[in-house]
Amino acid sequence: MKKFVEKIMDRTYFTQEDASAFIHSIGENEISEAEIASVLTGIQLRGVSLEELDGFRQALLERSIKPELDTSNSIDLCGTGGDGKDTFNISTTSSLVLAAMGQKVIKHGNYGVSSSCGSSNVLEELGFHFSNDTNTLSESLTKFNICFLHAPLFHPTLKNVAPIRKNLGVRTIFNSLGPLVNPVQPPLQLTGTFSLELAKIYQHILRPERTAFKVVFGMDGFDEVSLTDTTRLFGKNEERTFSSLTLGLPPVGVQSLHSGGTIHEAARLLRDITFGKGTEAQNQVVAANVALARTIAQPSLDLKETYHDTHQFILSGQTAKHFKF
């Protein structure tokens, strides 16, 4: 399996078949941890191609456990992570608000690797129990309009790279893959990336795979709508910019979005927001992300009106009531 390392050392890109073979080799324990670490590091240094990312994606999905869920009109909100911004869990909070408002959400996520607190960390702290049992997931989807697919339970291959990723402590190709490999592939998606180049690659990959989607990239590096600066939006047939001014708001300060530094504090912030007790900046950012997701599911909605409607819903504390926090 040294061919993978040799290609990295030669600074050549994998073909789609090579990329797929690399993932399958990891899954079959045919490649050493040292070789995996070398390849992950090399790709991160030189960047990933569209062909490579699609090959990795297809192989991970082929090897995934796929629960039989009703995915009709469902959406996934999941960013790449690895943007280094240490924000509170915006996409997770937005997913809960969106579900409380009646939209079906099938969220894919994991523990934080290159960040202090991933979606799995904060949900676990709040008392959520992870499962890959179809009946359990279906019941959650029916009762709460949301179910959470904890990545390690659905992607056995990830178990072989988790220690390596943790030891590296930086984002890798698996950060880039996370939002693309929800095992049930919901037809709708709001996702963000930590680079403009990756956002454009996502647009190409998702265009034939999703009914509707938005890929976001903040020009100041955020992998979600932050309202701190201009955000680029890439859809099925569109590319445009978005900012706080689009919603008639002043920009949000970066420091007002910080996570608090611990899993416990991140969970507290999320709970506060669902009870309608978040800060104005937190409420605005969550409302903006939820509003954008709602317009993906219902394109006829006016974004600005949807934002204000969502903002009022957040302030009402109805999200906490929905989930019985």
N, C-alpha and C positions, 0 to 999 in steps of 0.2 A: 504493500500500500504506500510505498515511498513516493509513488508517482504524484500523489497529492502535494506533498512537501516540495518535490522537485519543481512542480509547476509554480508554486508560490515563490521559490527561490529564483526561478527564471523570470518572475514578474509577468507571467502569462495568465490569462483568464481561463477558468474552467468552461468547458462546453456545458450545455444543459444536462447532457448524459453524465459528464464527470461530476457535476454538482449533485445529481441524484444519487450516483454511486457512493459519493462521500457520506451522505446521510445514511444510506443503507449499510455502509460499512460500520458506521458508529452503532447503528441498531443491532447489528449482528456481532458486535464486539470483535471486529476484525482489524481494528486500528488502535494503536496505543494512545494513552493520554498525552504523551509528549508530542505525537504527530498531530493530534487534534488541536492542542494548544498552539502549535506552530502554524497550522492552517488558519485558525481563527485570528491569530495575531496578524498574520500576513495579509489576510483579506481586509482587516480593519485599517492597516497601514496604506494599502493601495486602493481601497474602495471596492465595491461590488458592482457587477454588471447586471443588466436586466435578465440576461440569459441564465446567469448563475443563480440569482435570487429566485427565479421561477423554477429552476431545477431543484433547489433546496426545498422550496414550498411544496412542490408536487410530491416529492419523496416523503416529507413529513406527514402530509395528508394521507398518503397511501398507507403509512404505518400507524396511523392514529386509530383510536377507539371512537366509534361514531354512534352516539346514542340516537334512538329513533324519536325525534322530537318534531312537533308541528312548528316549522320555521316560517310559515306564511306571515308576511308583513313584519317579520322580526328584524331587529337591528342590533349591531354590536358597536359599542363605543370602547375603543382600545387604542392607546398610543404606543409608540415604540419604546418609550422610556429612554433613558440615556441622554436626555438633553442637559443634564447637570444643573437644572434650575431649582431642585429641591422644593417643589411646590406641594401644597396639600393635594390629596388625591382627587383631582378635578374630574377625570373621566368616570371614576367610580361613583363619586357623589352625583354627578350628572345622570349616570345610569339609574340610580335609585330614584331620583326626582322624576325622570322620564317614565319609569315604570309606574310610579305613584300617580302619574297623570294619565295612565291608561295605555301607554305604548308598550308592546311586547319587546323585551330586551333579552338577548342571549349573549351574555358577556363572557369573553375569554380573557384570562389573566393569569398572573403568576406572582410568586414572591419577588421582592425587589432583589436585584443582583447588582446593578450599577447605581441604584438609588437606595435611600434608606428605608423606604416603605412602599412596596408594590401593592396592587389591588388585593392580592390574596392575604397579605399581612394585615391590612386594615380591616378587611371583612372578617377574618379569623378573630381579630381582637374584639370585634363587635358581636361575636358569637355565632357567625355563620358556620355551618358544617359542610365540608366539601364532599361531593359524591359523584360517581360516574354511572349511577344506577338510573336507568331511563325513567322508571316510575317516580322516583324521588324528584328528579329534575322536572318532569312533566307536572307534578303536583305543585312545585314551586312556581312554575310558569303560569299555571292556572290560578293559583291563589294570590300571587304577588305580581304577576306580569313580568317576572324576571327569574332567570336561573343563571348560576355562575359555573362556568366550566374551568376548573382549576387545572391549568395546563399539564402538570405532571401526571394527573390521573387519566389523561387522554392521549398523551404523547410519551409512551414508554422510552422512546429514544432520548428524551430530555434527561432521564435519570443518569445516562452515561456521560452527559456533559455538564450536569449541574455542579459537581465538585470543581471541575475545570474552570467554569465561568466564575464561580465564587472565588477561587484562588487568583484568577486574573483580575477580578474586581473592576473591570471596565466593560463598556458595552462591546458586544460582539455581533456577528451576523444573526445570532438568535434574537437579539433585540429587534432587528429589522424584520425578522420572520414572524414574531409574535402576533401582530394584528392580521396577518395573512393566513394563519393556519387554525382559525376556529374550526374545530372538527365537523361542525354541522353547516358551516358556510352560510350564515344568514344572508338573505337577499339584499339587505340594506346595511350600510356601514358609515360611521363617522370615525375617522382615524387621523392620527397626526404623526409626523416624522420629525427627526432632529436635523434633517438637512433638506435643502431645496432639491438637490439631485435625486435623493431617495423619494421625495414626494412625487416627482415626475415618473419615476420607475413604478411606484405604486399605482399611479393613474393608468399606466399601460397594462399592468397586471390585472387590476380590478375591473377595467372597462368591460371585458367579456364575462366576468365572473359575478358581477352584482347587478341587480335591477337598478339601483341608484346608490350613490355614495358621494362623500366629500372627503378629500385628503387635505389636511391643513398643515401649513408650516409657517410659524411666526418668524418674521424677518429678524427678530432679535434672538432666535434660536429655540423658541418654545415649540413643543410637539403637540400643542393643543391651542384652542382659542384662549388667549390670556388677556386681551384688551390692553396690553402694555405697549403694543406697537402694531404696525400693519401686519396682517396675516394673509398669506397667499392661499387661495382655495382652488382645488383641482377636482372637477366633477367628471361625469361621464362624457359630457360634451361642452364643458366650460372651463375657463380659467379666469379668475378674477381676484380682486383684493377685498379685504374686509378689515374694519377697525372699529374702535369704540365710537368713532364719529358716525359710522353706518347706523348705529343705534341711538345717536343723539346724546352720547355720553362722553365725558372727559376720559383721557387715558388713565389706566389703573397703574399704581406704583408696584414695581416688581417685589419690593419687600413685603407688601401686604398679602402676598400669595404663598409665603413660606409655610413649610409643613410642620414646624415645631421641633423637628430633629429626632423624634422618637415615634415608634409605632403607637404607643399609648396616646401621645399628643395628637397624632394624625387621626386616630379614631375619635378623639374628643372633638376635634375640629369638624369632622364629618357629621357627628351627632348634632353638634350645635347648629350646623347649617340645615339639617333636616328638621329640626325643631323651630326653624325660623329665627334662630339666634346667632346666625353668622354675621360677620362684618359686612359692610356695604360692598366692599371690593369682592369678597368671596361670593356674595349673593349675585353680584353682577356677572362675574365670570361663569359661574355655574349656569345662570339663566341664559347667557349667550350660547353656551355649548348645547344646552337642552333645546333651545329655540332652533338652533341650526339643525340638530338631529330631527326635530319635529317637521321641519320643512323638507327634509330628505324623505320622510315617510309620507308627508302630505304636501306636495309641491305647490298646491294652490294657496297655501298659507302665506301671509305677508310676514316677512322676517321681523320687522320692527314691532308690529302688533303682537306677534307670537312671543317676542322677548318680554314685553311688558306683562302679558298674561302669565308667562312663566315666572317672572320676578314676583308677582303678587302671590302666586301659588307657593313659592318658596317661603315667603314671609309669613304665610298662614300656618306653617308648621304641619301641613297635611301629609308630607312625606313621612314624618315620624309616626303619625297616626296610622298610615297605610301599613307600615312595617311593624307597628306595635313596639317601637323602641322604648 
